[in-house]
């Protein structure tokens, strides 16, 4: 299954994103940042690609001023 990853530069940013997404009832997973994606933060957000879920999450987080990189992955 394909996933969309949001890779943050700080743990503060990823924890803020986690809080925002939980408040909105969005489907996502907080995971260790995969080794192939270098980051100063050890955590990333993984979300599905179906039904525009990833796009909705990206837009929500951008509207809150969060900065992150995006990548697609087929990791479990």
GIPE-V732208 format. One line per field, one symbol per residue. phi: phi as a letter, one per 30 degrees, with the letter a starting at -180 (. if undefined). burial: b if it has 9 or more other ideal C-beta (glycine too) atoms within 8 Angstrom, else e. Layout:
phi=???
burial=???
This chain:
phi=.dbccccccbdddddddeddddddiddabcbddeedcdadcdbbccbdcdhieddddedddddcidcaccacbcdd
burial=eebbbbbbeebebbebbbebbeeeebebebbebbeebebebebbbbbbbeeebbebbbebbeebebebebebbeee
